[in-house]
């Protein structure tokens, strides 16, 4: 019964977010909402991804500037991923296993998460070799400690939050800065990927 109520509540909330997604986005762009409410809406877009969260980050970067926009997005994403983790552990284990069955090569990921959960999650957040939802679900199913999962996820999300907030700020105003940000991020991803390859080959 508890699982049914949770699924029903999630479905209704997701449908409402989908129906009113354009109105919500327009309201966010107006910049009139209190920051607390903006934060809660951002968490809602993490839980009910009716639009890509990258768009939300860009809007926040445009409205509030790259640093505050990135911080709001990062905080919302960090809280949202913890909520997803808890929901999977307590309500959606069966559905989560069915979701993960769509992905191949998870056995190696499981071994890495069990042996080195913190760094595996950090790298998975920075370089999304799997959908972020899969990382959330897999972490919960493997019963990785919540503090480890939350800290690793929060650290791993920082670069992307900053980049998309800066893109939102400069997309229509400063092409040179926009290209500079993208170039720095691409170089960062390349270096991180090389470290990732070396790290995983050493395990």
C-alpha angles and dihedrals in degrees: 000000000000091000092048092052091049093049092047092049092048092048094050092047092048092050092050092048090050095048095048098033094113093049091049093050092048090050092050090051091055090065092215099117122099114257093243091057091044089054092051091049090050090053087051091056089053092052095040107031098194088147129025110275089224087073091053091050090050091051091051090048090052095047103037103022126259099284100046091036091052092046094052090047093046093049092047092047092048092051093042094053091051090052090050090049092052094045091052092049095048106028117010110043094123093047091045093055090050090051093051092050087074091068126075129211094035093133092076091047089052091053092050093047093049094049101035108012098163099054094037091057093044092054092042089055095046096042106029101209086159130033110276090238089061091054090051093048097043093049090053095046091050089051093233108181111271096231090052092048094045095047095045092047093048093050094044093051097055100086096050093045091054094045097050091044090053090047089053090050097048104028095101101019114044119024094179094055090043092055090045092054092048091048093050091048092049090051090047091051091049093052091045091050091052090050089047092053092049093045094051095043089054094055 
